[in-house]
Amino acid sequence: LDRIGLALGASLAELVAAPGRPRAPKVLRRVGWRGASGGTGMLMTSLPAQREAETWEWRLEPGERYEAGADPAGWHVQLIVVKGRLTLDLDGDERTIEADVHVFASDRPHAFANRSRGVVLFFRVTVC
């Protein structure tokens, strides 16, 4: 749905919102990704920004990886890791985030991976 939204010039929150409703902060709690081992990516909130901000709650089971394409120029992601060790791959440049916050421009391919033996829980805030 993210890629369809990009092609249409709409965010995932806009695609799943009730038609005709004005844009306002909202809690959505909608699953947008499921991993093969039971991990999930859940869209938690959507807040208006220049376009909007989205808050996702993520759970990656050991060995799971989520691949994301490049977002349009000007988009940013804030990661808040609350449990475990998240591996962030920014177009081949890897870094490990553990119980910390990390912000990056998401206009290049990126991926989230769990290379540990335990669960990784984190929040992803996308601002466009």
C-alpha positions in Angstrom: 0.0 0.0 0.0 2.9 2.4 0.7 4.1 2.1 -2.9 0.6 2.5 -4.3 0.2 5.6 -2.1 3.5 7.0 -3.4 2.3 6.5 -7.0 -1.0 8.2 -6.2 0.6 11.0 -4.2 -1.1 9.7 -1.0 0.2 8.3 2.3 -0.9 5.0 3.7 -2.9 6.9 6.4 -4.8 8.7 3.6 -5.4 5.4 1.8 -7.0 3.8 4.8 -8.9 6.9 6.1 -12.7 7.3 5.8 -13.5 9.3 2.7 -14.5 12.9 3.1 -13.0 13.3 6.6 -10.7 16.3 7.2 -7.1 15.5 8.1 -6.6 15.5 11.8 -4.4 13.7 14.3 -5.7 10.1 14.7 -4.8 6.8 16.2 -5.1 4.0 13.6 -3.5 0.8 15.0 -3.6 -1.0 11.6 -1.2 -3.7 10.6 0.7 -2.8 7.4 3.3 -5.6 7.4 3.5 -9.2 8.6 6.8 -11.1 8.8 7.2 -14.8 7.9 7.9 -15.6 11.6 5.1 -13.5 13.2 6.7 -10.0 13.3 4.4 -7.0 12.5 4.7 -3.4 11.4 1.6 -1.5 12.8 0.7 2.0 11.8 -0.1 3.5 15.2 -0.9 7.2 14.6 -1.0 9.8 11.8 -0.4 13.5 12.5 -0.6 16.4 10.0 2.8 17.9 9.2 3.7 19.7 6.0 2.0 16.6 4.7 1.8 14.4 7.8 3.7 12.3 10.3 3.1 8.6 10.8 4.0 6.6 14.0 4.5 2.8 13.5 5.0 0.2 16.2 7.3 -2.6 14.9 8.2 -6.0 16.3 10.8 -8.1 14.5 11.4 -11.7 15.4 14.9 -13.2 15.2 16.1 -13.3 11.6 13.3 -11.0 10.2 14.1 -8.1 7.8 11.9 -5.4 6.3 13.1 -3.8 3.1 11.9 -0.2 2.3 12.4 1.6 -0.9 13.6 5.2 -1.0 11.0 7.8 0.0 10.6 11.1 -1.8 13.2 13.9 -1.1 12.4 15.7 2.2 11.0 12.7 4.1 12.6 11.7 7.4 12.4 8.7 9.8 12.8 8.7 13.5 13.5 5.3 15.1 12.9 4.6 18.8 14.3 1.2 19.8 12.7 0.1 23.1 13.8 -3.5 23.3 16.5 -5.5 21.6 19.1 -4.6 19.0 17.9 -3.3 15.6 20.2 -3.3 12.6 19.5 -0.3 10.2 20.8 -0.7 6.7 20.9 2.7 4.9 21.6 1.8 1.3 24.5 -0.5 2.4 25.7 1.5 5.4 24.7 -0.6 8.5 24.4 0.6 12.0 23.1 -1.0 15.2 20.6 0.8 17.4 19.9 -0.5 20.9 17.6 1.3 23.4 18.2 4.6 21.6 16.7 7.1 19.1 18.0 7.5 15.5 16.9 10.0 12.8 17.7 9.8 9.1 16.6 11.1 5.7 14.7 8.3 4.2 15.2 9.3 0.5 17.4 6.3 -0.1 16.7 2.5 0.2 16.7 1.3 3.8 16.0 -1.8 5.8 15.3 -2.9 9.3 16.7 -6.3 10.5 16.9 -8.4 13.6 20.1 -10.3 13.7 19.9 -11.2 17.4 18.3 -14.1 19.2 15.6 -12.0 20.9 12.7 -9.9 19.8 13.3 -6.3 18.6 10.6 -3.7 19.5 10.8 -0.2 18.0 8.8 2.8 16.9 9.2 4.3 13.5 8.0 7.9 13.0 7.9 9.0 9.3 7.5 12.7 8.6 6.8 14.1 5.2 
